[in-house]
Amino acid sequence: VTHNVRYASVLCLLDGSTTPFVALFLYFLYSAYKRPDLLHDAWMNNDEVEVIPLSDMLHTMLGMLLFYAFLTVYLAFFVKRRRKLMMRYDARDSRGEERIGVKTVIGNVLFDRPRHIWKIIDRFYYTDLAYVTYKYPFEAPDGMTPKYVEKKIRTYHPYHRENVAILVLDGLPLSGQPKADVERDLASFQSEYAIRNRDKIHHIIFLCLFFGLFFLYRAALYILHQIKIVGEMEVQEEEEDIDEAWMYFWIYTLGIIPWVSIGGNALQWWLHYRWITRGGVATDTLSKIVPSSLQTDDFTSEEEAKRYVAMA
């Protein structure tokens, strides 16, 4: 439900956050359009006027273009690949038969409750983490097979669990994920409501492309054109350098934007994939053990303790 609500609100959030920027950049364009006449009248009347430098407008637009380019690649690349990765954990195919490439083992889950200052941070970071431990699922080629695997995971069930099913991808002994968490994750984008939200994701991608390429990019070119016109008028004491403005434009469009949006998302995916499939350690001694009894500070409130007892 949480994922569905987030996906449903993303479109409204993006539309709402884009509107004030559209208004701001429309003001920038109008200001750039009136800039030659404004400076000419001020020069003729020997007046001093305070204006926003056109180069500052250019940097602001290119910075927002970077943001929307990164968001577009994130939605089109990272989100889809993450879904495909979690689909690999689906232990059964459409006919209900066990899928080849996934092994089920028994393990424990130790919920990693935030403590001290991390409790405050956790209020803004809506991801619960836990440690999963299970027996090493495969035989090592050299015969030196470790006994256990310990790794940190994202969990949808914020409490300790014992003797639960752990899904492990074939050939990746450190890829264990609790079956209950995998099923919850898969349900978040396989439900009827989530499938409808995929069209909204496509709408967001289209909106980012339109606002980035057909508005910000062309607006930046118009700002460059106005910098050239104002420079040819020679009515400013400190003229803005059109060559420097073009240099920054090409640095952004040919360097920073593609490298950050594509390279940044590729790096983010590599780190995520490595964390899911190869994160954790193989060890002979467990350090993350589910406690036999819980202390008061293991819960945020008495009501939470009662809920945990009820679930147990």
Summary of the structure (lengths in Angstrom):
residues: 312
radius of gyration: 27.2
end to end distance: 22.8
largest distance: 89.5
contacts: 872
relative contact order: 0.16
helix: 60%
strand: 13%
